[in-house]
Amino acid sequence: MFHLNPWHQKRVPARVEEDHPVYALQKEMNKVFENFLRHPAFSDFADLGAMNNEFFSTELAPRIDMVETEKEVVVKVELPGMNEKDINVTINHDILTISGEKKQEKEQTEKGWYRMERQYGSFCRNVALPYEVESDKVDAVYKDGILSLKLPKSAVQQKAAKRIDVKTV
């Protein structure tokens, strides 16, 4: 006997996304673009950004590592290919602002052809600091594409932090 009510019918499990034909087409198209851009003729385009599942990611925001010690906050910022004069660092209350502008020009002349590439871009990163720091004692060093900042905590913050030992019973 047949049931006319749809809730009595046997349910078929939903398709797994990987089995869907549109998903398969998307995977194939991603492979086409990845292989296309890996071709030696397009090697200059690889510098435009990481191609991990993103097509020409040109995000200019630098990567930042921040570590807190008992006496200071240490910040390291990746800024490859920049000059220290193009980097601006400011502290306003508990906000660290790192900004700059990157300018690159590449010129090539070979056997009857000329190529000039220019790349410009600016960035600005605001980082909320966990504590108030002594802004007049900040140490900033730029070396090998890494900006290292040592931000000493204020004396009040250094005294406020107290380590508590945990005991086993």
Salt bridges, closest charged atoms under 4 A:
GLU28 OE2 - LYS31 NZ 3.89
GLU34 OE1 - ARG38 NH2 3.97
ASP44 OD2 - ARG115 NH1 2.38
GLU68 OE2 - LYS153 NZ 2.76
GLU105 OE2 - ARG118 NE 3.67
GLU117 OE2 - ARG115 NE 3.33
GLU134 OE1 - LYS137 NZ 3.07
